[in-house]
Each structure stands twice: as C-alpha cells, then as structure tokens.
Amino acid sequence: MGYVQHRCPSCGAPMPPPPPSGTVRCEYCATPLAPSPAGWRSIAPDAQDFSILPGKPRLWLGGRRYVLLGRLARGENTDAFLARRDARLDERVVIRVLRDPKREVTLTHEATVLRALLASDAQGAVHFSRLVPQLVAHGRARLGEHGHEGDRVAIAHRWRSGFVHTYADIRRAYPGGVEGGHAVWLWKRVLELLGFVHRAGFVHRAVAPEHLLVHAADHGAVLTGWSRAAAHGTRPPKHPDDTAEPPKSLSPYLDDAPASPRQDLRASARVILFLLGGDPLRAPSSTAKPLATLLETTASAPTDDDAWALKDALDAAAREAFGPPRFLHFTMPR
C-alpha cells in the first residue's frame, strides 16, 4: 500500500486526510475545501461569503474571517477596529491589532489575564466577569481576503452595544465637570468591578479615563486596557528591548510598584476628580465636602485596600452630601 500525501489543490500546502463529510478551510490560503474520492477538492465559497461590504479590509483570526468596519481608537499598544464576521452570521467584535512586535508579550499576557478572570469563581463572578472584555480569539492574524497579505498579532473580544464613550469622553463633553451625583455612580461602577477583580487575585494597574467605557443610559461601566494587569504582588512581563514611555495622559494613574489593590483604588479616585473638573489630586471648590474629602484622601493615600469597603464609604459620603440615593439621567452627545 502506497503512502498518500494530501495537499490543498489551491496552494499545495499539506493537509490531513479528508473526513467522510464536511468542509474546512486551508490554514495557509483559506480556500474552502471538501472531501472527494481523490482527496481534497476546492469548493465555491458561499454566495454571500464575499458580498458583504466588498472593498473593506479583511483579516483571519481564530479560524474566522472578519471585515474591518472602521477604526475605533488608537491605544497605547494597539489600533482598535470594529469588525464583523464575514459570513451570514453578523457577529460583531472589537479587534485590536498590535503595532510594535516587541510588545507581543504584553498582548499575550493580557489574553492570559482575561481568560483567568472569565474563568474565576470569585464572589460576584457570575455578574462582574461579564464586565471585562469577553475574549473571542488571540494570536497571529492573517491579513487580506485570503490571508496572503502578511500577518500581525491581534486580539478580539465581543462588541458591547451602548458602551461607545470613555470616561475621557465624559470630561470632553463636560469640560466644567460633571455634577457630584453623577460622579458618585461613575465611581461606584468602577469600585464594584475592582472589587471582583481584586478578589479574583488580580490588579488592573492602569485604571484611567481612556480605559473606562460608560453606558450612559444604563449607568454601566466596563474596564479595558488589561496589558498592565498583574497578580497581587507581581509585575506584568515586558520585553527587555521595550523601553517606550507611557502616554502622558496615563501617567497620573500609573504606579510601577508590584501589583496592589491600593494602586487601583488610588487611580479610580483620580479619575473621578478629573471628571469633576479638577486635577487628579484635588477636587474643585464646588464639590460637596464629604465627597471631596473621600476622593482627595483616596487619590493621595488610600486608607484601605478593599474596594467594597471604599464603596460603602462612598455610599455614606453621598448620603451625607446629597441625601437618599436616586437615579440621575445622564446623557452623552451622539
């Protein structure tokens, strides 16, 4: 009996023996293939497969092809794009493409942290694990319709409808500062999420306006930018040749010491002081005294490392300053 080497009929790449039925795509050229008596055969792509938004750039990640719909943001390490699956199923994702190959270790580390948080059974995980980026795929993305146009390291997570503004956008929309009542719920959402993250054994280490997304109508918040996250008492990995300095906009919120929950609590208070129209250490004179005192104390030297205890202190300060809790409608410009 002779040895049969199965190959892709399109590019000649080696292939495993074909199964009795089903279709696959060649890992090298992305040609759709089906089994035949002689081995593999090329098949015509789905009629809609190439008709969705022709002319838009495409890439392959995690065995699926995505259409890049547009750039969302330019981050510290990556360019973020809104994308959709290039098929009948309209699955929308955010794909972040790494710019500097030396920083591949940071994106790999981020994916590892997100997987750990999503798998965590820490208190509140059922709810709060949904408020960290939902990882879809991570690895080397092949560029182009057929994956022939180079490759880049990328990470994809699910798109969240309604989370279209950052806390930095809030400051731009309200340059004079948000009202104190809004500052309260904007801080509460962050502290609740940090409470889960810390109980899961991690510290974000980069809680900053650019890394917080807000759902204005539902008073929701999501924390992004996990490349600096680390387990308690550690630092994240870094390529030895990576000497880039962080953006100036992030500097007030960063601390290069080993990971400690107090880093996140201090940074979260500085974010809220910024949203009130002050600087990251001092509240504007118009801020209610109980809230201003708690913010300034936490922004300088938190007295505790428990996010939930700080949230309780915030509840007490808010009640003293504004009375019983009530829902405040919040709007952002379209």
N, C-alpha and C positions, 0 to 999 in steps of 0.2 A: 504494500500500500504506500503510495507516494505522499509526500508532505505538501499540503496546500497552504500557500501564503495568501491570506485575504488582504486586499487593498481597496482603498477608496477609488472608484472609477474616475473621479474628477481630478484628484491631485496626486494619487498614488501612495498616500500615507497608509501605513499598516493599520489593519482593522481586525477585531476579533471575529471568530466565526459567526455568521449571521444566525439569529434565532429563527424558529419556525414562522414567526409573525412579528409585526410591529415595525416601527420606523425609528431611526436615530439620525443624528447629525454627525458628520465627520468632525472630530475635535480640532482638526487642522484647517479645514477650508469651510466648514459649516454647511456643506452640501447635504440636503436631506437624502437619506438612503433607506432602501427597503431590501429585504432578503429576496433572492431569486435562486433558481436551480444552479446557476453558475457562480453564486456568491452574492456580492452586493451589487445593487443597481441604483442609479440616480433616479429620483422621482421629481416630478414637477412640484414646486413649492405651492403651498396653499394659495388659492386665488387671491385672498386678502392679505397674504403674508407680506407682499411688497407694495401694497397700495395704500398703506397707512402713512399719511404725511410724507409723500415722496420728496426727496431733496433734503430732508432733515438728517443730521449726522446720527450714526448708529454705533453701538458697541455691544460686545458679547461679555456677559459676566454671569458666573454661576450656571453656565449651560443655557442661558436665555439671551435673546437679543432684545435690546432696548432702543427706543427712539429718544434722543435728547430733545426736549421741547424748548428749553431755554435755560440760561444761567440764572441761578437764584442768588448766589453770593460768592465772594472771593474770601475764603477763610485764611487762617494763618498758614496752613499746610496744603490745603486742597481748594479746588474750584468745585462748587456745588451746583448741580443741574437737576431740574425737574425732568423726569423721564417717564415713559410708559412702556409697558411690554409691547413688543412689535408683533401682535397677534390679535385675534378676535377678543380675547380677554383683556379688558382695559385695566391692568394693574399698574397703579401709579407709584413711583418710588422717587426717592432723592438719591442721586448717585454723586459721590464726592470723589474726584479724580486727583490723585497726588501729583504735585508739581515737581518736587525735588526727590529723586530716587534715594538720596541719603536718608530721607525721613520715612522710608518704608517701615522701619521698625516701629515708629510711632503709630502708624495706621494698623499694623498687625496687633500691637498692644491694645489699641482701642477696641478692636473686634473681640479680643480675649476678655476685656473688662465687660463689654456689653453682653457677651454670652453668659458670663458669670452672674451678672445682675438679672438677666432674664430667667436664669435657672434657679435663682435664690429662693429660699423658703423663709427668709427673714420676715418679721412681723410687718404686715401690710403689703407683702409682695404681690398678692392677687390683684390689688389695685395699682400700686405705685410702680410695679415693673412695667406697666403699660405706658408710663410717662417718661421712660427712657427710650432712645431710638430703637425701633424694632428691626433688628438685623435681618436682612434678606440674603445678602451674599457679600463675600470679601475675597479678594485675590487679584490676579492679573487679568485685566480686561483687554480683550482683543478689539481693536478699533476697526470700524468700517462695516459695510453691509455683510461682507463675507468673512470679516475678521482678518483681512490681509494687510491692514494699514498701520501696523505697529501695535504696541501694547503699552499699557500704563497700569499701575497699581490703583485699585479703586475699592470703594466700599459702598454698599447700597442699603438703605433702610426704607421702611414704608413711609409714604407721604401721609401727613396728618392734615385733613381738611380743617380749615379755620385757624391753624397756627401759622399765620403769614407775617406776623410782626415780631420783632425782637424788643427786648427792654430798651435797647439803644434807640429803636424807632420811637418808642414812647417819649423819650427825652426830646427827640427831634420834633415830635408832634406837639409836645407841651414844654417849650423851652423855658417857660417860667416855673415849671414844676407841676406835678400832679397834686391833687388835694390829699390831705392827710389820710382821709378814709380810704382812698384808692391805694395809697402806699401800704396801708395795713394788709389788705388782701393780697396785694402783689408780693409782699414779704411772706405772708402765711403760706402761699402756694410753694414758695421756694423752700421754706423750712420743713414743710411736710415731706417734700421729695427728698431733701437731705437727710431727714430722719430715717427714711428707708435705706438710702444709700449707705449711711454710716452703720446701720445695724447689719447690712449685708457685708460689711467688712472693708468698704472702700471709701476713699475721699476723692472728690472731684478735682480739687486743687486749681480750678480756673473758673470759678463762679463769677461771671462778668456779664454786663449788659448784652454783649454780642452773642452770648451762649445761652440766653434765656429766651424762649419763644412764648408768646402770650396768645390765648384765645380770648379776645376782648369781651365778647358777648357772654361766654360761659364762665369767665373768671378762672381759666385754666392756665397752667404753665408747664413747659417741657424744658428739660435741661439738655443741651447739646455740647459739643466740643469736649469729648472724653479722652483726648490723646494724652493729657497730663494726669489723668486719674491714676491712683495707686492704692494698694492695700495699706492698711494702717501701719505706720512706721517705716514705710519704704518710699522709694522714688521710682518713677517710670523709667524704662530703658531708653537709652539715647545713643545714636550712632556717634562714635568718637570724633568723626570729622564734622559733625553738625554743630557749628558754633553760632548759628543765627540767633539774634536777639529777638525777644518777643515784641510784638507791636506796642507802641506807646499807649494805645488805648487800653491794653490789657494790664499794663504794669501795676496800677494801683490795686489790682485784685489778685496778684500772684505772690506766692511765697515759695521759695525753693527749698525750704526745710523738708525733712521727711514728713510724709502724709499724716495729718492730724485733723480731726473734725473741726477744731477751732479755726483752721485756715478757711474752711468753707463758711463757717458762721460769720467770721470777720468780713470776708468778701461779700457775703449776702447783704450785710448791713451797709457796706459801702455802696453797693448797687442801689439800694433804696434811697440813701442820702443823695445820690446822683439824680434819681428820678424826681426827688422833691425839689430839685433845682439848686442844690448845694454842691459842695465838693465832696469827695469820698470820705472825708473825716468830720465834716461839720454840717449841721442842719441849718437851713435858712431860718431867720429870726421868726418867720411866720408859723413855723412848725409847732404844734401843740407840745408843751413842755414834757409830759410823760413819754410821748413817742420820741421826741428829740433826745432825751436823756438815754433811753434804752438804745437807740440807734448809735449815738456817739460812743457810748461805753462799749458796745459790741464791736463797732468799727475799729476801736483802738486796742482793746484787750478784753475779749470775751471772758466772763466770769465762770462759764460752764462750757462743757463740750457736748452737751445734749441738745440736739435741735428741737426735740419735743418740749423740753423744759423752757427753751427760749421762746417757743411758740406760746406756751402758757403765759410767760411774762409779757409777751406781745398782746395777748388777749386782755390781760389785766390793764396794761397801759392804754389800750384802745378804749376799753370801757370807761376808764377814768377820763380820757380826753374827749370821747365822742358819744358816750352813753351806750345803751344796749346795741348789739350787732344788728345791722340791717343791710339789705342788698343795695348796692350802688351801681347804677347803669354806667358802663364805661364804653366809650366809642373811640375808634381809631379811624383816621382818614383812609378812604379807599385808594 
